[in-house]
Amino acid sequence: MTPEHVAERWECSAETVRQMCRRGELPHFRVGRMIRLRPEHIEEYECRTTGSENSTDDLSSHGTRAGTAAASGLTPQQRARLRRRPAR
């Protein structure tokens, strides 16, 4: 996925997504100078940052634990928008 795709999904700017990559908050890789993000890493990040009272830290579908990641970097408004999104 491109930063633009993620930004559209999260209703933020592509620059915000790029800054999160630079800060190490989002796993990414480069193809030349272009930033690319794996969909499973985006989903994992969303699960970590939009947890509810009924959620658990176990992300067994990805084989990782939520506690191993960096801080979210999203504003409270961005987190609220993500929580309201229907599951795909």
Secondary structure by P-SEA (a helix, b strand, c coil): ccaaaaaaaacccaaaaaaaaaaccccccccccbbbbbaaaaaaaaaacccccccccccccccccccccccccccaaaaaaaaacccc
